Amino acid sequence: MTDTVADGQINPAPATDIASGPGLRILTQFIRDLSFENPKAPESMRSGGAQPQIDLGVELNARSRDDGLYEVDLKLSAGANRDGESVFHVELVYGGLFQIEGVPESEMEPVLLIECPRFLFPFARRIIADLSMEGGFPPFMLDPIDFAVIYMARKAQAEAESSGSISV
């Protein structure tokens, strides 16, 4: 929102006090690791044949740092196989450095493993699409990922494992 004064200059609207509420800020994003394999090139790029089967893997990791910031890694791996042979395989670890303030410790894990990956995913998706295209294939566009579902499944699995290891 802006205000225009009589002389035509634009003044920014007064800043709201966001220091009192939670805040998440991306300080930097980076490729930590990247791999693309096209083992059967150029034969794998011939058109025709059966549609390849796609395998997708998603891993999330987060850690706090001594300087009060948080590193979050989104690992995406995708492979295409046709008739039991690899067409291509791409693996990307895309990271971000986040400043998070005003979030209670009890709510930090969901912020790190749901919200932060939501910010990173569109950039990682684009890298994979561009890389597959540069590898000689149509752009491989990953479907959107629901990180909340992944988080809840991971949490349920951890709870099941911990309850299963208790002996009476």
ZADO-1210 file (C-alpha; in nm, 4 decimals, padded with zeros to 6 digits):
<atoms>
<atom x="00.0000" y="00.0000" z="00.0000" code="MET" pos="1"/>
<atom x="00.1356" y="00.3450" z="-00.0853" code="THR" pos="2"/>
<atom x="00.0334" y="00.7044" z="-00.0312" code="ASP" pos="3"/>
<atom x="00.0758" y="00.9667" z="-00.3001" code="THR" pos="4"/>
<atom x="00.1531" y="01.3192" z="-00.1849" code="VAL" pos="5"/>
<atom x="00.0637" y="01.6364" z="-00.3755" code="ALA" pos="6"/>
<atom x="00.3973" y="01.6646" z="-00.5555" code="ASP" pos="7"/>
<atom x="00.3527" y="01.3201" z="-00.7170" code="GLY" pos="8"/>
<atom x="00.6060" y="01.1372" z="-00.5012" code="GLN" pos="9"/>
<atom x="00.5075" y="00.8025" z="-00.3583" code="ILE" pos="10"/>
<atom x="00.5555" y="00.7383" z="00.0105" code="ASN" pos="11"/>
<atom x="00.5478" y="00.3794" z="00.1370" code="PRO" pos="12"/>
<atom x="00.2687" y="00.2880" z="00.3722" code="ALA" pos="13"/>
<atom x="00.3635" y="00.2782" z="00.7375" code="PRO" pos="14"/>
<atom x="00.5370" y="-00.0450" z="00.8324" code="ALA" pos="15"/>
<atom x="00.3416" y="-00.2828" z="01.0500" code="THR" pos="16"/>
<atom x="00.4998" y="-00.4260" z="01.3594" code="ASP" pos="17"/>
<atom x="00.5886" y="-00.7796" z="01.2541" code="ILE" pos="18"/>
<atom x="00.8505" y="-00.8204" z="01.5246" code="ALA" pos="19"/>
<atom x="00.5785" y="-00.9335" z="01.7658" code="SER" pos="20"/>
<atom x="00.4657" y="-01.2254" z="01.5464" code="GLY" pos="21"/>
<atom x="00.6406" y="-01.5233" z="01.3933" code="PRO" pos="22"/>
<atom x="00.8667" y="-01.4602" z="01.0978" code="GLY" pos="23"/>
<atom x="01.0458" y="-01.6753" z="00.8430" code="LEU" pos="24"/>
<atom x="01.3055" y="-01.5343" z="00.6078" code="ARG" pos="25"/>
<atom x="01.5130" y="-01.7090" z="00.3416" code="ILE" pos="26"/>
<atom x="01.8674" y="-01.5747" z="00.3570" code="LEU" pos="27"/>
<atom x="02.0110" y="-01.7853" z="00.0755" code="THR" pos="28"/>
<atom x="01.9354" y="-02.0888" z="-00.1411" code="GLN" pos="29"/>
<atom x="02.1897" y="-02.3222" z="-00.2979" code="PHE" pos="30"/>
<atom x="02.2538" y="-02.6500" z="-00.4755" code="ILE" pos="31"/>
<atom x="02.4353" y="-02.8771" z="-00.2322" code="ARG" pos="32"/>
<atom x="02.4560" y="-03.1768" z="-00.4662" code="ASP" pos="33"/>
<atom x="02.3393" y="-03.2429" z="-00.8218" code="LEU" pos="34"/>
<atom x="02.3634" y="-03.5490" z="-01.0425" code="SER" pos="35"/>
<atom x="02.2152" y="-03.6415" z="-01.3786" code="PHE" pos="36"/>
<atom x="02.2737" y="-03.9785" z="-01.5420" code="GLU" pos="37"/>
<atom x="02.1734" y="-04.0771" z="-01.8931" code="ASN" pos="38"/>
<atom x="02.3428" y="-04.4179" z="-01.9145" code="PRO" pos="39"/>
<atom x="02.1903" y="-04.5379" z="-02.2430" code="LYS" pos="40"/>
<atom x="02.2358" y="-04.2172" z="-02.4436" code="ALA" pos="41"/>
<atom x="02.1767" y="-04.1685" z="-02.7319" code="PRO" pos="42"/>
<atom x="01.9531" y="-04.4779" z="-02.7669" code="GLU" pos="43"/>
<atom x="01.7437" y="-04.3760" z="-02.4646" code="SER" pos="44"/>
<atom x="01.6333" y="-04.0590" z="-02.6430" code="MET" pos="45"/>
<atom x="01.4701" y="-04.2310" z="-02.9373" code="ARG" pos="46"/>
<atom x="01.0993" y="-04.1773" z="-02.9498" code="SER" pos="47"/>
<atom x="00.8616" y="-04.4666" z="-02.9386" code="GLY" pos="48"/>
<atom x="00.8416" y="-04.7625" z="-02.7111" code="GLY" pos="49"/>
<atom x="00.6629" y="-04.7934" z="-02.3823" code="ALA" pos="50"/>
<atom x="00.6149" y="-04.5003" z="-02.1497" code="GLN" pos="51"/>
<atom x="00.8899" y="-04.5024" z="-01.8869" code="PRO" pos="52"/>
<atom x="00.8031" y="-04.5772" z="-01.5262" code="GLN" pos="53"/>
<atom x="00.8909" y="-04.2887" z="-01.2949" code="ILE" pos="54"/>
<atom x="01.0186" y="-04.3338" z="-00.9403" code="ASP" pos="55"/>
<atom x="01.0281" y="-04.0281" z="-00.7155" code="LEU" pos="56"/>
<atom x="01.1941" y="-03.9929" z="-00.3779" code="GLY" pos="57"/>
<atom x="01.1690" y="-03.7027" z="-00.1340" code="VAL" pos="58"/>
<atom x="01.3818" y="-03.6545" z="00.1773" code="GLU" pos="59"/>
<atom x="01.3837" y="-03.3611" z="00.4161" code="LEU" pos="60"/>
<atom x="01.6545" y="-03.2628" z="00.6610" code="ASN" pos="61"/>
<atom x="01.6825" y="-02.9631" z="00.8890" code="ALA" pos="62"/>
<atom x="01.9385" y="-02.8540" z="01.1448" code="ARG" pos="63"/>
<atom x="01.9999" y="-02.5553" z="01.3637" code="SER" pos="64"/>
<atom x="02.3280" y="-02.3689" z="01.3533" code="ARG" pos="65"/>
<atom x="02.5345" y="-02.2014" z="01.6221" code="ASP" pos="66"/>
<atom x="02.4491" y="-01.8576" z="01.4782" code="ASP" pos="67"/>
<atom x="02.0747" y="-01.9079" z="01.5412" code="GLY" pos="68"/>
<atom x="01.9925" y="-01.9789" z="01.1751" code="LEU" pos="69"/>
<atom x="01.8556" y="-02.3014" z="01.0279" code="TYR" pos="70"/>
<atom x="01.9660" y="-02.5072" z="00.7282" code="GLU" pos="71"/>
<atom x="01.7009" y="-02.7051" z="00.5446" code="VAL" pos="72"/>
<atom x="01.7799" y="-02.9563" z="00.2690" code="ASP" pos="73"/>
<atom x="01.5274" y="-03.0876" z="00.0205" code="LEU" pos="74"/>
<atom x="01.6516" y="-03.4009" z="-00.1545" code="LYS" pos="75"/>
<atom x="01.4645" y="-03.5002" z="-00.4687" code="LEU" pos="76"/>
<atom x="01.5524" y="-03.8056" z="-00.6708" code="SER" pos="77"/>
<atom x="01.3723" y="-03.9128" z="-00.9834" code="ALA" pos="78"/>
<atom x="01.4390" y="-04.2016" z="-01.2133" code="GLY" pos="79"/>
<atom x="01.2805" y="-04.3122" z="-01.5371" code="ALA" pos="80"/>
<atom x="01.2963" y="-04.6797" z="-01.6328" code="ASN" pos="81"/>
<atom x="01.1753" y="-04.8499" z="-01.9481" code="ARG" pos="82"/>
<atom x="01.1703" y="-05.2260" z="-01.9922" code="ASP" pos="83"/>
<atom x="01.3847" y="-05.2720" z="-01.6820" code="GLY" pos="84"/>
<atom x="01.6583" y="-05.0361" z="-01.7994" code="GLU" pos="85"/>
<atom x="01.7380" y="-04.6905" z="-01.6713" code="SER" pos="86"/>
<atom x="01.6446" y="-04.4088" z="-01.9076" code="VAL" pos="87"/>
<atom x="01.7690" y="-04.1337" z="-01.6789" code="PHE" pos="88"/>
<atom x="01.8238" y="-04.0609" z="-01.3118" code="HIS" pos="89"/>
<atom x="01.8443" y="-03.7198" z="-01.1503" code="VAL" pos="90"/>
<atom x="01.9263" y="-03.6401" z="-00.7904" code="GLU" pos="91"/>
<atom x="01.9225" y="-03.2939" z="-00.6365" code="LEU" pos="92"/>
<atom x="01.9913" y="-03.1753" z="-00.2842" code="VAL" pos="93"/>
<atom x="01.8679" y="-02.8167" z="-00.2704" code="TYR" pos="94"/>
<atom x="01.9255" y="-02.6225" z="00.0468" code="GLY" pos="95"/>
<atom x="01.8246" y="-02.3010" z="00.2095" code="GLY" pos="96"/>
<atom x="01.9429" y="-02.0941" z="00.5014" code="LEU" pos="97"/>
<atom x="01.6512" y="-01.9613" z="00.7056" code="PHE" pos="98"/>
<atom x="01.6095" y="-01.7067" z="00.9793" code="GLN" pos="99"/>
<atom x="01.3102" y="-01.8003" z="01.1934" code="ILE" pos="100"/>
<atom x="01.1879" y="-01.5816" z="01.4754" code="GLU" pos="101"/>
<atom x="00.8907" y="-01.5816" z="01.7071" code="GLY" pos="102"/>
<atom x="00.8091" y="-01.9503" z="01.6615" code="VAL" pos="103"/>
<atom x="00.7736" y="-02.1529" z="01.9821" code="PRO" pos="104"/>
<atom x="01.0148" y="-02.4458" z="02.0114" code="GLU" pos="105"/>
<atom x="00.7190" y="-02.6872" z="02.0108" code="SER" pos="106"/>
<atom x="00.6199" y="-02.5646" z="01.6615" code="GLU" pos="107"/>
<atom x="00.9692" y="-02.5380" z="01.5114" code="MET" pos="108"/>
<atom x="00.9808" y="-02.8900" z="01.3625" code="GLU" pos="109"/>
<atom x="00.6710" y="-02.8440" z="01.1404" code="PRO" pos="110"/>
<atom x="00.7985" y="-02.5043" z="01.0275" code="VAL" pos="111"/>
<atom x="01.1355" y="-02.6533" z="00.9300" code="LEU" pos="112"/>
<atom x="00.9946" y="-02.9645" z="00.7611" code="LEU" pos="113"/>
<atom x="00.6776" y="-02.8226" z="00.6018" code="ILE" pos="114"/>
<atom x="00.7027" y="-02.4484" z="00.5473" code="GLU" pos="115"/>
<atom x="01.0707" y="-02.4212" z="00.4566" code="CYS" pos="116"/>
<atom x="01.0535" y="-02.6978" z="00.1909" code="PRO" pos="117"/>
<atom x="00.7466" y="-02.5244" z="00.0432" code="ARG" pos="118"/>
<atom x="00.9655" y="-02.2231" z="-00.0265" code="PHE" pos="119"/>
<atom x="01.2485" y="-02.4339" z="-00.1739" code="LEU" pos="120"/>
<atom x="01.0409" y="-02.6698" z="-00.3906" code="PHE" pos="121"/>
<atom x="00.9568" y="-02.4398" z="-00.6859" code="PRO" pos="122"/>
<atom x="01.3260" y="-02.3653" z="-00.7397" code="PHE" pos="123"/>
<atom x="01.4275" y="-02.7321" z="-00.7103" code="ALA" pos="124"/>
<atom x="01.1467" y="-02.8291" z="-00.9477" code="ARG" pos="125"/>
<atom x="01.2751" y="-02.5842" z="-01.2060" code="ARG" pos="126"/>
<atom x="01.6325" y="-02.7124" z="-01.1775" code="ILE" pos="127"/>
<atom x="01.5162" y="-03.0706" z="-01.2410" code="ILE" pos="128"/>
<atom x="01.3015" y="-02.9647" z="-01.5382" code="ALA" pos="129"/>
<atom x="01.5889" y="-02.7688" z="-01.6927" code="ASP" pos="130"/>
<atom x="01.8390" y="-03.0466" z="-01.6268" code="LEU" pos="131"/>
<atom x="01.6243" y="-03.3170" z="-01.7878" code="SER" pos="132"/>
<atom x="01.5756" y="-03.0920" z="-02.0896" code="MET" pos="133"/>
<atom x="01.9501" y="-03.0308" z="-02.1174" code="GLU" pos="134"/>
<atom x="01.9938" y="-03.4084" z="-02.0939" code="GLY" pos="135"/>
<atom x="01.7950" y="-03.4503" z="-02.4158" code="GLY" pos="136"/>
<atom x="01.4503" y="-03.5266" z="-02.2738" code="PHE" pos="137"/>
<atom x="01.1316" y="-03.3238" z="-02.2441" code="PRO" pos="138"/>
<atom x="01.1295" y="-03.1131" z="-01.9270" code="PRO" pos="139"/>
<atom x="01.0509" y="-03.3391" z="-01.6322" code="PHE" pos="140"/>
<atom x="00.7970" y="-03.1390" z="-01.4317" code="MET" pos="141"/>
<atom x="00.7476" y="-03.2726" z="-01.0820" code="LEU" pos="142"/>
<atom x="00.3938" y="-03.2570" z="-00.9492" code="ASP" pos="143"/>
<atom x="00.3469" y="-03.0330" z="-00.6455" code="PRO" pos="144"/>
<atom x="00.4372" y="-03.2033" z="-00.3194" code="ILE" pos="145"/>
<atom x="00.2291" y="-03.1815" z="-00.0026" code="ASP" pos="146"/>
<atom x="00.5009" y="-03.1518" z="00.2605" code="PHE" pos="147"/>
<atom x="00.2443" y="-03.1605" z="00.5421" code="ALA" pos="148"/>
<atom x="00.1412" y="-03.5130" z="00.4362" code="VAL" pos="149"/>
<atom x="00.5062" y="-03.6225" z="00.4231" code="ILE" pos="150"/>
<atom x="00.5687" y="-03.4720" z="00.7672" code="TYR" pos="151"/>
<atom x="00.2644" y="-03.6419" z="00.9207" code="MET" pos="152"/>
<atom x="00.3567" y="-03.9794" z="00.7654" code="ALA" pos="153"/>
<atom x="00.7143" y="-03.9470" z="00.8891" code="ARG" pos="154"/>
<atom x="00.5903" y="-03.8567" z="01.2385" code="LYS" pos="155"/>
<atom x="00.3439" y="-04.1493" z="01.2443" code="ALA" pos="156"/>
<atom x="00.6182" y="-04.3877" z="01.1319" code="GLN" pos="157"/>
<atom x="00.8536" y="-04.2630" z="01.4050" code="ALA" pos="158"/>
<atom x="00.5805" y="-04.3031" z="01.6681" code="GLU" pos="159"/>
<atom x="00.5005" y="-04.6554" z="01.5462" code="ALA" pos="160"/>
<atom x="00.8674" y="-04.7524" z="01.5591" code="GLU" pos="161"/>
<atom x="00.9138" y="-04.6112" z="01.9075" code="SER" pos="162"/>
<atom x="00.5991" y="-04.7778" z="02.0422" code="SER" pos="163"/>
<atom x="00.6934" y="-05.1063" z="01.8808" code="GLY" pos="164"/>
<atom x="01.0326" y="-05.1108" z="02.0513" code="SER" pos="165"/>
<atom x="00.8906" y="-05.0913" z="02.4031" code="ILE" pos="166"/>
<atom x="00.8877" y="-05.4245" z="02.5757" code="SER" pos="167"/>
<atom x="00.6607" y="-05.5113" z="02.8688" code="VAL" pos="168"/>
</atoms>
